[in-house]
Every structure is written in structure tokens, then in C-alpha cells.
């Protein structure tokens, strides 16, 4: 009898251990586990488009070691609005690759990646945007992420990426409270205003100024110009004013936690071959 009780006790402990170590899953999405991840803590949300023909095809790539190497994201949202979760938010998905935002050089360790089923050459569906807004509200609330820290892959990797493309409705997201967008009520910039300094403050890496400008224009003006356009200084003055007005002590991108664990070389970059 004593041996039986001991066996039952060990079994209960084992079951409890399985329960506590199971990665948290979001009930808003279907769980489709990907092994391509590591542990970390998020402070930024990065949006992507798959550049594929279907969500099913993107799921296969995100769940396997494809020809370009393993890659994943935390979520995928289909054109019909259906949500899939592939990696726990507490784990480090491989979606950002070689990137930088507000001085952070390892976005995989500090971000949650959301792939959108879109080929990059067409508008995003209403069902998909509505689904994204629901998911963003949930993620931001639970993780304590500042709502303005919702950016695109093209913003954090301007020399290599353009997703989620110039078709993405950033203003629509901002109207719902996500991402940074000019308010239109700040007015003209003061004499001596430095647009490059403002661009850096917003978060852009200026190692390649032309690429940074193209990413900024894609996000805020729906075009890819690599030189300054009339009105850019007004937009940047507006964005800069909003950032400076953030409450003291509010979490910002440059306060994000560092990397935990060691990713494979260029992890998250190789999604580009089959997916981007």
C-alpha cells in the first residue's frame, strides 16, 4: 500500500510539473505549435505580411525547417480573420532577423511577431484588420506594452524589408489606439528643427539614411521615396512631440529587456526565401 501511495504521489507531482511548464496559450487564437523559438520578454509588436498565396502555406513554413532555415512568428492572421498562435508570447520567435529599433539590435528578444496573410501587393481585408485590432488590444493589455510600440518589419529592417507594405492601414490602427501617427494639431516645427534627429527619436536606424527615409515614407505616406518630401518635417515634429510628452517612467523601446538565450545565426531572416 505504501508503495502504491508513493507511486501515486510521484505521478501527481509529474502531472503538476507538466501543467506548470506548459507554455501559455492565447484563447483568441488556435494553437499550431512551432519548435522554432527560445525564451525572452517582449516590449514591442512587429507586424509582417507573408508574401504568400495562403495562410495554410505560411503555416507550413512557420512550423518547419524550410530550405532557408527555421523561422516562426507568435501569430498568423488569415485573410478571413482567423487567428493562429504558433509560439508562446513568453518565448523568442524567429521573425525579426537582423533589425534595429530605438537602439535595440535584437528585436527577436524584445518583440511579439504577427504575420498577416497578404502578398504585399493588395489591400488588407476588413476581417483581417478587425481581427488584428482585437489581438493587439489583448496583447498590449496583458503584456504592458506601450500602444505606440507597434511597428512594421520594414521599420526595424529598412535596408531589407518592406512589410507590411505601403498598403497597410497604419492610420486605421492609430485611430484604434495602436502605433504612432501624427495628430495634425502640433503645428509647424520650430526654427532649427532637425528632422534626422527626430527620425532617430521615432526609432529608425540611420545607418543607411535613404533606406530609413523610404521606410518612414512607406509607413506614414504610403510611398517609398528615399529623399525628403515637403511636409516630412511637420510629421516628424508631431511624432517627436508625442514621444517627448510620454509620462515619465513609461516603458519605451529603449528600456526593453535584453536577449535571453542564443539564437541561431540570422534567425528569423530566412523566412524571406519562401515567405517574403
N, C-alpha and C positions, 0 to 999 in steps of 0.2 A: 504493500500500500504506500509506504514511504517513497519507494522508487517511482511509483505511478504519479504521486503528488509532485515529486521533483521534476519529472518529465513534463507534466502539465505546466508547471511554473516556468520552466525554460521555454516552452512553446509560447506561453503568453508574452514573455519578455521579447522573444523573437518577433512575434506579431506586432507588438508595440513599437519595436525598432523599425519595422517595415513601414508602419504608419507615419512615424515622425520623420523618416528620411525621404518619404515620397515628395517630389518637387511640387510646390504649389501650382495649381492649375486654375485658370480663369473660367468660370462657368459661362461667360459670354461667348466663348469660342469652343469649337470641337478640338479635342486633343489629338494631334498627329505627331508623335514624338520624333525628334531628330537627335541623333547621337553627337552632332557637331556643335559642342558648346563647352563652356567652362564657367566657374563661379565669378561673380562680380556684383557691384551695386550701381544702379542707374540714376542719372540725373538729367538726361537728355532723351528726346524721342526723335528718331531719324526715319523719314518716310522715303520709300523707294517705289519704282514701278518695275514689273518683272520683265518687260520687253518680250513676253512670250504670248502664245496664242490662247492659252487656257490656264486656269488655276490648277487643274489636275497636273498639267505638265510641270508647272512651277513647284508643286508639292513634291513631285518625284525628285527634282533636282535638290530641293532643300532638305530632303530626308536621306540622301545617298551621297557617296563619294563619287561625284561625276568626273568626267575626263579632266576638268580643270582643277580638281581637288575639292575637299569638303567645304560647304558653305551652308549657312542657315539664317533664319530670322526668327524673332519671337512670334510674330503673327503674319498671316497672309489673309487678305480680304479679297474675295472673288468679285467679279463684275456684278454679280447678283446680290452682293452684300453679305454673303456667307462668310463667317469668320473661322479661321483655323489657328490654333496655337501649336507651335512646334517646339518651343523651348520655354522653360520657366523664366519668368521675369528676373528671378534671382540668379540665373545662370548667364554666362557670357556667350551669346550667339555670335557667329562669324558673318557679319553683314556689312561692316563699315570699312574694312580693309585699311589701306594707308590713307589716313584722313586727319583733319585737324579742325577744331572749333574753339574759339576763345582761348587759345593756348593749350588745349588738350590734344595730345597726339595719339591717344589710344581710345578712340571712340567706342570700340567694341566693349571696353571695360566700363564705360560710363553711359551707355545708351540702350534703349529698347528699340529694336528694328521692326518696322511694319512694312511688309511688301504689299503692293496694290496690283491686282491683276489688270494690267494695261500695257499695250505695246509701245507706249511712248509717243504715238502719232495720232491720238484721238482723245476726245473729252472723256473725263471720268464719269461714270454713271451716277445718277442721283442715289440709287440704292447703295452704292459703294461709299459715297461721301457721307450719307446718313449713318451707315454702319460704322465708318471711321470715327465720326463725331461721338457716337456712343462709347466706342472703345477708348478714345482719348480721354473723355471725361472720367471714365473708370480708372484708367492707368494713372492719370495725374493725381487724382484724389488719393488713391491707395499708396502711391509711392512718394507723395510730397514733392512732385516735380513742378517747377515753376512753369505755368502755362506758356510763357513766351519761348521756352526752350524746346519748341517743336520745329525742326528744320528738315531740309532735304539732303539726300545723299550728294547732290550736286553742290550744295552749300559747303559741306565739310570736305569734299574732294573735288574742287573746281577744275583741276587740271585733267581729270579722268572721267568724271561723271556728269550727267545732265538730268538725272531723275530726281523727282518725279515729273520732269519735263515742264515746258512752258505752258502746257495745257492744265496744269494742276491749279485748282482754285484757292490760292493762299488767302485771298481776301475773304472768301467764304468761311474759311477756318477761323480767321481772326475775328470775324463778326460773331462767331460762336465762342470766342474766348481763348483760341489756341494760336500760338505763333505770334511773331512781331509784325505789325503792319502800321503804316503811317496813319495818324488820326486826322490830319488835314487842318488841325487847329493850332499849330505851333507858330506858323508864320515863316518869314524869310530868315535864313541863317545870319548871324551877326558878322560884322567885318572881321576878316582874318580867319573865318571858319575853315577848318582843314578837312576836306571830305575823305582823304585817305585815313586820317586818324579815326574818323567816325566809322568808316568801313571796318577798320580793325576792331573797334569797340563793339560793333554789332556781332563780330565773331569770325569774320573772314580771315583766312591766312593770305598774306600779301606776298608770299614768296614768288608767285607769278601774278603780277598785278593785272594783266589782261584777262587771265582766267578768273581771277576774283571778281573783276568787273562784269564779266559775262555771267557768272553765277548770280551776282547781285541783280543784274538786269533780268535774268530769267525768272528769278523769284518775285521781284517787285514790279517788273514792267512787261513781262511776257515776251521777251526778246533776248538775243544773245550778243549784243554789241560789246566789243572789248575796249571801247573808249568811252569817256564821259559823255553823257547826254544832257541837254538842257532839263533842269528840274531835279537832277540827281542830288544836288546839294540840299534842296528843300526836303526831299525824302529822308536823307541821311540825318539832317538836323532834327527832324521829327523823331526818328528812331533813337538817336542819341539822347534826346531829351527824355524819352520814355525810360530808357535804361538808367539814366542818372537819377530819375525820380523813384526808382525801386526802393522799397523800405530798407533801412539799414539792417544788415544781417540776413536778408532774404537770400536763399540758396541761388547761386548763379553757376554758369557752366564752369568757370574757373575755380569753383570750390568743390568740384566733383571729386570723388574718391579715386585713387589710382588703380592701376591694374592689379588683379588678383589672379595668379596662375600665369602660365606661359602658353601663348597661342602658337600654333604652327606658323611658319613664315608666311607673310602676306595673307593670313586667314581672312576670309570674307571678301577678298578681292577677286577670287577666281569665279565667283558667281557670274561675272561678266561674260565669260565664254558662252555657256549655254543659256543664261537668263538675261544678261544685259549686254 
